[in-house]
Amino acid sequence: MYDVVIIGAGVSGCAIARELSRYRLKIVVLEKESDLCEGTSKANSGIAHAGYDALPGTLKAKLNVEGSRKMESLSKELDFPYKKNGSLVLCFDEEDVEKLEELKRRGEVNGVKGLQILNREELFAIEPSVGERAVAALFAPDGGIVCPFGLTIALAENAAINGVEFRFDTKVVGIQKCEEGYLVKTGKGEIQTKIVVNAAGVYADEIHNMVSAHQMKIVPRKGEYLLYDQRVGHLVSHTLFQLPTALGKGVLVTPTVHGNLLAGPTAQDIQDKEGIDTTSEGMAKVQEKALLSVPQMPGRQVITSFAGLRAHIVQMPEGGREGDFLIGEAADAAGFIDVAGMESPGLSCAPATGEYTAKLVTEILKPEKKEKFIGTRKGIPNMAHASDEEKHRLIQEDPAYGNVICRCEMVTEGEILNAIRRPLGATTTDGIKRRTRAGMGRCQSGFCNPKVVELLALELAKKEPDGDLYSKIRKSGADSWYLTENGPEERGLFHG
Amino acid sequence: MDKKKELVVIGAGPAGMAAALAAYEKGIRDILILERDGELGGILNQCIHNGFGLHTFKEELTGPEYAARYADRIREKQIPSLFHTMVTAVRSGNPCTVTAMNKEMGLFQVKAEAVVLAMGCRERPRGAMNIPGFRPAGIYSAGTAQRYVNIEGRMPGKEVVVLGSGDIGLIMARRMTLQGAKVKLVAEIMPYSGGLRRNIVQCLDDYGIPLMLSHTVTKIHGKDRVEGVTLSEVDEHLNPIPGSEKLISCDTVLLSCGLIPENELTLDAGAVMDEVTQGPIVNDRLETTERGIFACGNVLHVHDLVDNVSKEAQQAGAYAAEYIRNKKNEWGKPLRPPIPQKTKCTLPRGRDMGSQLICIGCPVGCLITAKKERDGSLKITGNTCKKGEDYARNEMTAPVRMVTSFIRLEGEDGKVVPVKTAREIPKGCIRACMEEICRTVVKGPVKIGDVLIANTADTGVDVVATGNTGLGGREYGQIYHGA
């Protein structure tokens, strides 16, 4: 019998798991994919919003400001990349300056500190690459950028160290109310639990509707992005938003914590909850709109494009508020807690979402706090950014840190092995990429892919010494194989 | 190891090896080659097909054979090389400083009076081409697939679409076919191919693989593994024509869409770059704007032929040697190295396949007409050398091809040695020959020229090794130090 089942190992689920791991509770996180951070959490802007955007009084506003405030100290406790680079909302029309003022007032009511309206000169002084058409900007010094994988994985690893169990490739197919709580049915057996936390991202409606008569409907909202070479990562230093213009909602241009340049997202409601394909229209739109903020956006320096889905609730069940997150016990299902509609600024909110939701759980279960909660976690060493002394020390401790595997991002064998061997370690090349950045650079894994696959196979060989290990290595999902099972010889030559 | 050298060469591919040897010939003895991979030869080691060396050695070699000609001399001269060693920074100065790291030595610096940059190039990734769709497994740059097949002895897919008709794409279309994959088509966005004409003949035509000019992939399907692509025709502005979309099922997409000089170290060193070549600006002595740092090979600009890389690198090595001896102070004028005009590879439309042939004897790819005279003899025109006449005669009577592949090594999981037929065999025997090659397992060590299959497919021709085993070693962490 579990105390808590958390459905979904995205940033919200992992933040809740980490908060709850402070208590004497038996907790399991169920994830349908093979790794952490496989849904909305892996494909977004990577922004820690300051919190001026959400309407005062909403959960979005409250959790955003709280979450954003906690982000910096959390990044130190859990060792993930975060940088307070400040954000600017660019205004391109004198008539719209009033909208900036309104945003500023809204932010102040929400509790955002240091907001300031900049005129043209002030704006160009702190961000010279901004386009001539900008007339003013709202400056939020507390805006930041964060590595969405780094944050999610750090939260999960810390939860795991503190006793939370994670089960991957475990899809929830049904939930039944029972005497002491719920019976959660998965593709890999059934689990008894007192509390269910539904943090299932774009699938949160399906999970909710398994137990509640008050129906929820989520429509995934696709956002496409372009990622640029680190060579042009310093083109801007702040995160640049655009006030909506007559042409519609704008896109952001931002440096990432890893020194790339990122532009996007588009916003398109779609039906397919797995529809993370990019489109030529979407990519063209991002490129075109980004030029308004930064006229020198270098189209030739794009190294990859991606799309993510935001969980937008179109049918809000009873108890929820239109346009807001839905976090709370379902009206007709005691002990079933929704954490749904976690669209933007869900990533920024995560640290606060964790606390807020954990409180809902502890109010029901009234658990004792653990005496020995480990509040910190050390990430994978980063050879690319280590000082020479650190490099020496790491190579001395383990020579594998001297062997560079991914040359674009300077990721070593030591880092990759660390990513595989640590708690909730990587089992796929995407998992290694998100933990170490191997394959995320300008050649997009052209050179390191065979080496990463080899390292994964050699590590796998320690657990499963039999069979053709190379053919078992996956990019992410079960069907994402890299190499055919048999050597070419066994399949006959010259098809057709 | 002494951390002070006269010359440090970065990269042990064709450029690095030729530069080091040229400097040696000029009297420089204190040389160090730094190489990130585990052996000499660079990307040539995975180019197991023939077609190299016609200019340099006046004979047709495979990539590993061409590399071995230089590697043997490097070993003979005992020029030391560090393998599995990544250079992280280069700084100009007197002396220059090269920072590198590997497993055994950790992070270290080498002082050098001169440095030759010979890091080669990389392939354009999918993202740089903005191909929309999902991001599943099964999308490889052609060179990555080449490494999997030819070095690792593994197959990256079964049903293949190749995007881009650069030479690597064409070569891999044949290679994947020979190893049992079904290559459905090669799509090229331009109205002409970026590859050599002879490769279209011997890699595509020979195996009935269609070349779709003015076509491109406009979407990649499949969430986990590639399930297919949308192929669209493009107009004269290279924009996809609506309504021309066709769904092609496949599990693998190989990208052969151009190469980019790999100049991260060059940029970091502060050298001024040439926007056109994407390599550093150099003077007439192949020195970059950073004193004492020279560049050659694909780092300078992407070459079509390895023979030209070797030639340029030889010059760079000699100039570096001269610089070490004389320390000339004038930098002189910037000069773009001669870049041979790439011929647009167009195949004559409405070509009479019965009598018009494209010679595969060398990169020129002469269009030869071979007509049967009344007396039964062949009248051959259009060839520019004797080779063309022989080729046309054979092609009209009994066409022959050289087969290149690999043979597995006994007891060494995944390890393979490259091979070729000692000379051309009848086209009709390729299949039987490949079946034999695939069935064969040999015991190491093997060296170039060893006969591994005698009289393959009853052709009277042997299959011989084109690579050596047991030199340098590909094992992780094995750092071979030649001197």
Interface residues (C-beta under 8 A of the other chain):
Chain A: L227 R231 E274 I276 D277 T278 T279 S280 G282 M283 R300 V302 I303 T304 S305 F306 D388 K391 H392 I395 Q396 P399 A400 G402 N403 V404 R407 C408 M410 E413 R442 C443 Q444 S445 G446 F447 N449 P450 E454 Y470 R474 K475 S476 G477 A478 D479 S480 W481 Y482 L483 T484 G487 P488 E489 R491 G492 L493 F494 H495 G496
Chain B: R36 H84 M86 T88 M101 N102 K103 E104 M105 G106 L107 R122 E123 P125 R126 G127 A128 N130 P132 G133 F134 R135 P136 A137 G138 Y140 S141 G143 T144 R147 Y148 V149 I151 E152 G153 R154 M155 P156 G157 K158 T177 L178 Q179 G180 A181 K182 Y207 T218 K219 I220 K223 D224 R225 P240 E264 L267 R408 G414 R431 M434 E435 C438 R439 Y476 G477
